Amino acid sequence: MLDPPRADYGRSIVADGDPDAIKEVKLQTRLHYEIAEGSWPQTMHLRWFADGLFVVIDAENPIFYEVPIWRVQHLLVLRPDGIPYIRKHRP
């Protein structure tokens, strides 16, 4: 578990992408932090903060895991608005 990102949660953006690609990002994050499969909750989502992409475990007090971008960089496609889209296969 990490400290919350430095950016304001209200100013963060929900990450957008293909469901399979988002699952892959969550899997790579779990593997990076060596979290056992059964203990990784299902209620989570991805959010972009000023200091990176985070898996946010939904709870009364959310838990943040920074996504290791080097493990998922091949899934990120930059859009014109500057916010990457998460996609499994590039054209």
Number of C-alpha atoms within 10 A of each C-alpha: 9 9 9 15 18 10 13 10 13 7 10 16 14 14 18 17 18 14 12 12 19 21 15 18 27 22 16 17 21 19 12 14 13 9 12 9 10 7 8 13 9 9 9 16 16 23 19 22 20 13 11 15 23 26 21 19 19 14 9 6 7 11 16 20 21 23 23 17 16 7 13 19 11 13 21 19 17 11 9 7 6 8 14 17 17 24 19 19 11 9 2
